[in-house]
Amino acid sequence: MKNTVIAAVLAAALALPYQAKARTVTIVARMNRFGGWSGAYVALYLVGPNNQYVKTVWMAGRHHWIYHELVAWDRANHGNWRGVDGVTGASVGSGQTLTIHTDIADSLINAGYSLVVDSKAYARPSREDVRIPLSTQDNGRVVRTHGYINEFYYRM
Amino acid sequence: MLRSVHKLPGLIAAALILVIAASGAMLSVVPAYDALTAPAAPAPQLTVADLAAAVAKAVPGVSQLTRAPSGTITADYSDDNGMGTDLIDPSTGRVLGPDNQSALYRWLYGFHRALLMGKAGRLASALTSLALITLCVSGAMLLARRMGGWRRFFARPRGSTWERLHVVVARYVMVGLVFSALTGIYISLTNFDLIPNGLAQMAPFPSAVPPGQPMAIAQMPALQAVPVDQLRSLTYPTDPTDVFTVTTAAGQGYVAQANGAMLNWTPNGLAKQVFETIYMLHTGEGFWSLGLLLGLAALGAPFLSATGVLLWWRRRRSLPRIQHNHTAHSADTIILVGSETNATWGFARTLHDALTQQGYRCHTGSMNTLAKHYAHAERMFLLTSTHGDGGAPASARSFLARLEKIKNPPRFPVALLGFGDRQFPKFSQFGYDVAVALDERRWHAMLPYDTIDRQSAQEFARWGRAVGDYLGHALELNYQPVRPRTRVLQLIERIDYGHEVQAPTAVLRFAAPEVGGNLWERLTRRSGLPRFNAGDLAGILPPDSDMPRYYSLASSSRDGFLEICVRKHPGGNCSGFLHSLEPGEMVEVFVKPNPDFRPLRGRRPVILIAAGTGIGPLAGFIRGNARGQAMHLYFGGRDPRSDFLYAEEIEGWLDERRLTSLTTAFSRSHDRAYVQDRIAQDAHRLRKLIHRGAQIMVCGGAEMAAGVMQALDAAIAPMGLSTVALKAEGRYVEDVY
């Protein structure tokens, strides 16, 4: 009994700093009916208070030579397509919904950081549809656009 | 081996090849359609600067200008109401209307590259291309082997109608298919990132953009330097500090808004140039005539898949079923069969079954499959018939050539059995040739070379006992002939000739008897005439016999009757039976196609040479010659008053221009000539005909055929030609008995 309490306290003590440092964010992007030949490439990335690129949260689409055609993302990221290792998935079809769960450090929330969505369909230009601050105030706020993204929100 | 390489990918990938090639053929029309419907090309001096300025004014919120390989220009725009694409007039930059891409085209495109199945589909598509290449290469090699060398690759193909169509279509489309498949595989490999396509190589974004107010687009020197027909795409800047992105056929760069200067211009790398060229060659985008040609070739692929599967199925069905057939590799007893009419297979099956019952592991196959090594073989049996005048039967055609390649004789003993008919001068000649060849190569004989006359079950059983003695146990070979599926036909007319000159000959005409009952009964009873052409063979089963006799057909089923010419042989079982028939009586008949003995279609003349009953199939050709192709008949008989077969009809055919000329020779008339004498006399005329591409068809006894060949060789020797050379071209064909 005593041991169990100690173990629980120890576990809590070990876990607490992590809990305090990061939280899981669910990001949902529902696509418009953009037509197109195949799915759209969607880049989800974080930018800092001065619009400087921080990291890519998710890249939907597998062919790296298409990444450069996501113009806003490519320029922010200085053409570094290898920076998306481990966070890529399939492209998103017309009318489909992309849902992502990711861990985001608490230090980035309410600190002037923003989530940006840059998308592109085959043989169509890329378009930055969403740029939303990462803040408790914008938590769950639905953004609607007439671009590739129909509606977008995140919950944390 | 080569046949398996052709067969396996063909059967496995047939359905995939069918759909991918069909969708490719449909897509191939698109570049031509685009080129046809594209707006008029702009003046050569029109630059991207003018166009971009005009479009910026005409399309608010324009984000990108794209020029398709067909010359069509589209502008993508994006505003608060969403995105859209407009078609742009390349000369003025005015909007022509919204750009609506066909949903069918998009669906076909997705289907063609990945079967609408993502990564797995793309892999399947790539593997199908690989199968297609394998099929084309192995098919070409098979064809070359069959035609007798690469130099004769384009010679006239032989075989059944479907076989010939398969070969003819394949020769036309093969190059296009290999081309499409190779370029398709390349594109697949770049999609799987196994070959770089260079598309990722972009001009590096400029680190510093010249500051200042944007200048007018039409004045930007970097854009003025690019003619419209060089443009691929132009991306407009999103804000005053951004840049234009210009992509042309040659490379990519950025244009600053403040001074209109080109920044970081990067020419295309080699990988990208290669990819773009190959992509263009595969799709025909920007090269629509090639696209259409490839599309036509692709149309051939579904046809080849379908006929290929059909031919495989027919070949499989025609092969006799052998039960408990071990592989050549695992068997201890190898039985190889040389057969033209499949009759010998029945004997092989009897031997196979009897040996299997004794516990042997037997393999039965055609003599054309003779292998260099048999891992576990302890004995071999060769059962072969003879085709025509001492030639190899179909399933043993390459046997002697294969035998020559085997350097060391095997350790196991071989028993050779020939099948034939003693009535013919070259009785079982091919079996004898094989025996000599085996002897020369010091193959170890199990038994002396033996022969079976006229499919005699008794002789076969006797041979079986000899084999049993050698093996050390009893071997009962009880051969039960399989009756071919026959139809019953009724004799409706007979005309007799030649009684006076001791050559009794009858022209017999059969038709389908009237069958009662309803339609279903008629259909299932397989009544009516079978389908056949003049020159095919009619197999006739005399009563109390299961051994068919073959006669060349003197009519085609379109004539509505089945006609044969039969000479009565002393002691001939079947000819005696046929001569005893009176109109109204019935016979059992089946048809065996003989597709190589046909006049070539076209305008070239045909020389028909026959003696006696040999005129039968030739008369059938003349009767069917409604188009009036030039046909010259040489006929030899004994006496014009007695055995001039078809004399009356020939007169009518001459009047109707179905027959162009007739030359006769009669050995018991006053000039005592044979048909080969007429050939020698007509040498000059024949040379002229052959020079015009004439085909020669000979039908009759072996002796006459040899005489004709000799006379013709002498006649055409001055042209530097020979009957052997004409034979190889398919221009000298014989039906000899």
Boltz contact constraints between the chains, C-beta under 6 A:
constraints:
  - contact:
      token1: [A, 37]
      token2: [B, 106]
      max_distance: 6.0
  - contact:
      token1: [A, 37]
      token2: [B, 109]
      max_distance: 6.0
  - contact:
      token1: [A, 64]
      token2: [B, 200]
      max_distance: 6.0
  - contact:
      token1: [A, 65]
      token2: [B, 199]
      max_distance: 6.0
  - contact:
      token1: [A, 65]
      token2: [B, 200]
      max_distance: 6.0
  - contact:
      token1: [A, 68]
      token2: [B, 202]
      max_distance: 6.0
  - contact:
      token1: [A, 75]
      token2: [B, 205]
      max_distance: 6.0
  - contact:
      token1: [A, 125]
      token2: [B, 63]
      max_distance: 6.0
  - contact:
      token1: [A, 125]
      token2: [B, 64]
      max_distance: 6.0
  - contact:
      token1: [A, 125]
      token2: [B, 76]
      max_distance: 6.0
  - contact:
      token1: [A, 127]
      token2: [B, 78]
      max_distance: 6.0
  - contact:
      token1: [A, 146]
      token2: [B, 81]
      max_distance: 6.0
  - contact:
      token1: [A, 146]
      token2: [B, 82]
      max_distance: 6.0
  - contact:
      token1: [A, 147]
      token2: [B, 83]
      max_distance: 6.0
